[in-house]
Every structure is written in C-alpha cells, then in structure tokens.
C-alpha cells in the first residue's frame, strides 16, 4: 500500500500601496501580507528620516542598525552600482520568500513587478516576458527542482514603470539573491544602447561580465539579437503565456 500526499497550492495577490505581489505557495494561513506591511512600514519610516534614500540613482550607505529591508537594499545596490530603490521590488520578494521558507515552505513563487523569488521542489516553467517582435512571449526558463532560493529579475527599457536608461526588450538576471538580481537587471539594462541591436546587446554583455561573480546567468533580448552570460536554465518554447497568471 502506498500513501499519496496531495499538496494544494494557494494562489493569491497581495496589494499594499505600490507593492503588487502575486504568490503561489504550499503554505496555508501564512499571513505574508502582515509581514510585508511591516517591511514597508520600516522602509517608509526610514525614507521619511532619510529622503535621499528614495531619490538617489547611486549607491548610498546606511547605519548598521537600519531596518533589515534597508540594509538588504543598500547591500544589493552597492554591488550593482545603482540607487537603492532600484532593488526594492527584488528585496521585498526575497524577504517574503525567506519568511515563507522559515514557515517550512518547500514550494513558493513570489512575483513582485516582474521580480521573482522562488523555491521549488518540482519543475517550474518561468515565462520570459519581453514583447520581442520575433520571440514574442513564447519562451520560458525550465527550472529544475531545488531546495535553495533563486531570484529571477527582469528589467526593460520598453515595458513597465521602472527607470531604465537603456533600450532593451528585456534583461533577465538569475542569481541566488533576488535583491541583487533586481539591481543588476537595472544596471545591465541601462547599458543597452547603441546604433543597432547587435551593438546594444554587446554593450550589455560587456557590462554583465563585470558583475559575473554575483549572478548565475544573464539573458539579454533586444530586437533581433539575443545574448547570454553565465549559466542559464534551459530555455524552451511554450505557448504564449498569460502574464496575469502565476
């Protein structure tokens, strides 16, 4: 006789002011919304006392006793050479996933504005959203089961509300640290400039190489050219995915 454990995944959205987070997890009654509320409260209180933290486009320092979310953002932005707010979405994703793992999650996907923190004990397809005229939205990373967190963060010069000084369709960074992946996606995407798409991708790859110790892999998509650095999960063709479904 065999025993079969059926785990029902819980899918939800958490919206708190500018944070619009989508969640799929194997945990019931996780109360993650409350955890995010306190993270945001700590950040807002810090910004109230330190307004430069919100507007700086360059790394800045913080006190050793600053709130955890602030310290994580400062650490990631210092590595990536960007302002701390460039790492806010990835940091919230990372700290949310850490919270779920502390509550014994083996499978959780946290997506916050295109910045994903994931732990998965089964295979997962993660769609690559670039709106590229050739690739469309018909490709995905195939993520093998893993017992440790992973960050997949994407920046674009054409999609979304975040500041980008480049013209990429998408720059996706995969790192063990989602906060760092978020900052690096912004940093590399800022360099996607040039007279043609080949030059744009080449400039992005050159920038990515400089930060290679901090990520597993980078995927750059710009018009008819694609570039990669490092080790990426297998990329497969899929049917066009719905970006509103996690």
C-alpha positions as CSV (number, residue, x, y, z in Angstrom):
1,X,0.0,0.0,0.0
2,X,1.3,3.4,-0.9
3,X,0.5,6.7,0.8
4,X,-0.1,9.7,-1.5
5,X,0.4,13.2,-0.3
6,X,-1.5,15.8,-2.4
7,X,-0.4,19.3,-1.8
8,X,-2.9,22.0,-2.8
9,X,-1.2,25.2,-3.9
10,X,-2.5,28.5,-2.6
11,X,-2.6,31.3,-5.1
12,X,-3.2,34.9,-4.0
13,X,-2.4,38.5,-4.6
14,X,-1.2,41.0,-2.0
15,X,-1.6,44.7,-2.8
16,X,-0.3,47.3,-0.3
17,X,0.1,50.7,-1.9
18,X,2.8,50.4,-4.6
19,X,3.5,46.8,-3.8
20,X,1.5,44.4,-6.0
21,X,2.7,40.9,-5.2
22,X,1.5,37.6,-6.7
23,X,2.0,34.5,-4.7
24,X,1.8,30.7,-5.2
25,X,2.8,28.7,-2.2
26,X,2.3,25.3,-0.4
27,X,1.5,27.1,2.9
28,X,-1.9,27.8,4.3
29,X,-2.5,30.8,6.6
30,X,0.9,32.3,6.0
31,X,-0.1,35.8,6.9
32,X,2.5,37.1,4.5
33,X,0.5,40.3,3.9
34,X,1.2,41.3,7.5
35,X,4.9,40.6,7.1
36,X,5.1,42.8,4.0
37,X,3.1,45.6,5.8
38,X,5.8,45.8,8.4
39,X,8.6,45.6,5.9
40,X,7.0,48.6,4.0
41,X,6.4,50.4,7.3
42,X,10.1,50.1,8.2
43,X,11.2,51.4,4.7
44,X,8.7,54.3,4.7
45,X,9.8,55.4,8.2
46,X,13.5,55.2,7.1
47,X,12.8,57.3,3.9
48,X,10.9,59.9,6.0
49,X,14.1,60.4,8.0
50,X,16.4,59.9,5.1
51,X,14.7,61.3,1.9
52,X,17.8,60.9,-0.2
53,X,17.4,57.1,0.1
54,X,14.3,57.3,-2.2
55,X,15.7,59.5,-5.0
56,X,19.4,58.6,-5.2
57,X,20.4,57.0,-8.5
58,X,23.7,55.9,-7.0
59,X,24.6,53.6,-4.0
60,X,24.4,55.2,-0.6
61,X,25.3,53.9,2.9
62,X,23.1,53.2,5.8
63,X,23.5,52.7,9.5
64,X,24.4,49.3,10.9
65,X,21.1,49.3,12.9
66,X,18.9,50.3,9.9
67,X,15.9,48.1,9.3
68,X,16.6,44.8,7.5
69,X,14.9,45.8,4.3
70,X,17.0,49.0,4.1
71,X,20.3,47.0,4.7
72,X,19.4,44.5,2.1
73,X,18.6,47.2,-0.5
74,X,21.9,49.0,0.3
75,X,23.9,45.8,0.0
76,X,22.3,44.9,-3.3
77,X,22.5,48.4,-4.8
78,X,26.2,48.8,-3.7
79,X,27.1,45.6,-5.6
80,X,25.1,46.7,-8.7
81,X,26.1,50.3,-8.7
82,X,22.6,51.6,-8.7
83,X,20.4,53.6,-6.3
84,X,18.8,51.6,-3.5
85,X,15.2,51.9,-4.8
86,X,16.3,50.0,-7.9
87,X,16.4,47.0,-5.6
88,X,13.2,47.5,-3.7
89,X,10.9,45.0,-5.6
90,X,13.5,42.2,-5.6
91,X,14.2,42.8,-1.9
92,X,10.6,42.5,-0.9
93,X,10.3,39.3,-3.0
94,X,13.5,38.0,-1.3
95,X,12.4,38.8,2.2
96,X,8.9,37.4,1.5
97,X,10.3,34.1,0.3
98,X,12.7,34.0,3.3
99,X,9.6,34.4,5.6
100,X,7.8,31.5,3.8
101,X,10.8,29.3,4.0
102,X,11.1,30.0,7.7
103,X,7.5,28.7,7.9
104,X,8.6,25.4,6.2
105,X,7.6,26.1,2.6
106,X,9.2,23.8,0.0
107,X,7.4,25.4,-2.9
108,X,6.7,29.2,-3.2
109,X,6.8,31.6,-6.0
110,X,6.8,35.3,-5.1
111,X,6.4,37.7,-8.0
112,X,6.6,41.4,-7.4
113,X,6.6,43.6,-10.5
114,X,8.4,41.1,-12.6
115,X,11.0,40.3,-9.9
116,X,10.7,36.7,-8.8
117,X,11.9,34.8,-5.7
118,X,11.3,31.1,-5.9
119,X,11.9,27.8,-4.2
120,X,10.5,24.8,-5.9
121,X,10.5,21.1,-5.2
122,X,9.1,20.3,-8.6
123,X,9.8,21.6,-12.1
124,X,8.5,25.1,-12.9
125,X,8.3,27.0,-16.2
126,X,9.0,30.7,-15.8
127,X,7.9,32.7,-18.8
128,X,10.2,35.3,-20.3
129,X,8.2,38.4,-21.0
130,X,9.9,40.7,-23.5
131,X,7.2,41.5,-26.1
132,X,10.0,40.9,-28.6
133,X,8.6,41.1,-32.2
134,X,10.4,37.9,-33.2
135,X,10.3,35.8,-30.0
136,X,7.0,37.2,-28.7
137,X,6.1,35.8,-25.2
138,X,6.6,32.2,-26.2
139,X,9.7,31.2,-24.4
140,X,10.4,30.2,-20.8
141,X,13.1,29.1,-18.4
142,X,12.6,25.5,-17.3
143,X,13.6,25.4,-13.6
144,X,14.6,22.1,-12.1
145,X,13.5,21.3,-8.6
146,X,15.7,23.0,-6.0
147,X,16.0,23.3,-2.2
148,X,17.5,26.7,-2.1
149,X,16.1,30.1,-3.1
150,X,16.6,31.6,-6.6
151,X,16.0,35.1,-7.9
152,X,14.8,35.8,-11.5
153,X,14.6,39.6,-12.1
154,X,13.9,41.4,-15.3
155,X,14.3,45.0,-16.4
156,X,13.2,46.6,-19.7
157,X,13.6,49.8,-21.5
158,X,10.2,49.4,-23.1
159,X,7.9,47.7,-20.5
160,X,6.9,48.8,-17.0
161,X,7.3,51.9,-14.9
162,X,10.8,51.5,-13.5
163,X,13.5,53.9,-14.6
164,X,15.8,52.5,-17.3
165,X,18.3,54.4,-19.4
166,X,18.6,51.7,-21.9
167,X,16.6,50.3,-24.8
168,X,16.4,46.6,-24.2
169,X,13.3,44.5,-24.8
170,X,14.3,42.6,-21.6
171,X,17.3,41.9,-19.4
172,X,16.8,38.9,-17.1
173,X,19.3,38.1,-14.3
174,X,19.3,34.9,-12.4
175,X,21.0,34.9,-9.0
176,X,20.8,33.2,-5.7
177,X,19.9,36.6,-4.2
178,X,16.8,38.2,-5.7
179,X,17.6,41.7,-4.4
180,X,21.0,41.6,-6.2
181,X,19.4,40.2,-9.3
182,X,17.0,43.1,-9.3
183,X,19.8,45.7,-9.0
184,X,21.9,44.0,-11.7
185,X,19.0,43.8,-14.1
186,X,18.6,47.5,-13.9
187,X,22.4,48.2,-14.1
188,X,22.8,46.0,-17.2
189,X,19.7,47.2,-18.9
190,X,21.0,50.8,-18.5
191,X,23.8,49.9,-20.9
192,X,21.6,48.5,-23.7
193,X,22.3,51.4,-26.0
194,X,23.9,51.7,-29.5
195,X,23.3,52.3,-33.2
196,X,21.8,48.8,-33.7
197,X,20.6,45.9,-31.7
198,X,23.8,44.0,-32.1
199,X,25.8,46.8,-30.5
200,X,23.2,47.2,-27.8
201,X,23.4,43.6,-26.8
202,X,27.2,43.7,-27.0
203,X,27.3,46.7,-24.6
204,X,25.0,44.9,-22.2
205,X,27.1,41.7,-22.2
206,X,30.3,43.7,-21.6
207,X,28.6,45.3,-18.5
208,X,27.3,41.9,-17.3
209,X,30.7,40.3,-17.4
210,X,32.0,42.9,-14.9
211,X,29.4,41.6,-12.3
212,X,29.7,37.9,-13.2
213,X,30.6,36.8,-9.6
214,X,27.2,37.9,-8.4
215,X,24.9,36.0,-10.7
216,X,24.3,32.6,-12.3
217,X,23.3,33.8,-15.7
218,X,22.0,36.8,-17.7
219,X,19.7,36.8,-20.8
220,X,19.5,40.0,-22.9
221,X,16.9,40.4,-25.6
222,X,17.0,43.4,-28.0
223,X,15.1,43.4,-31.3
224,X,16.6,40.7,-33.5
225,X,19.6,39.9,-31.2
226,X,19.9,37.8,-28.0
227,X,22.9,37.5,-25.8
228,X,23.7,35.4,-22.7
229,X,26.4,35.3,-20.0
230,X,26.9,32.6,-17.5
231,X,24.8,29.5,-16.9
232,X,21.1,29.8,-17.5
233,X,18.3,27.3,-17.0
234,X,17.2,25.5,-20.1
235,X,15.1,27.8,-22.4
236,X,12.2,26.2,-24.1
237,X,9.4,27.2,-26.5
238,X,6.0,27.5,-25.0
239,X,2.5,28.6,-25.9
240,X,2.1,32.3,-25.3
241,X,1.6,32.7,-21.5
242,X,-0.7,35.0,-19.6
243,X,1.4,37.4,-17.6
244,X,-1.6,37.7,-15.1
245,X,-1.3,34.1,-14.1
246,X,1.3,32.8,-11.8
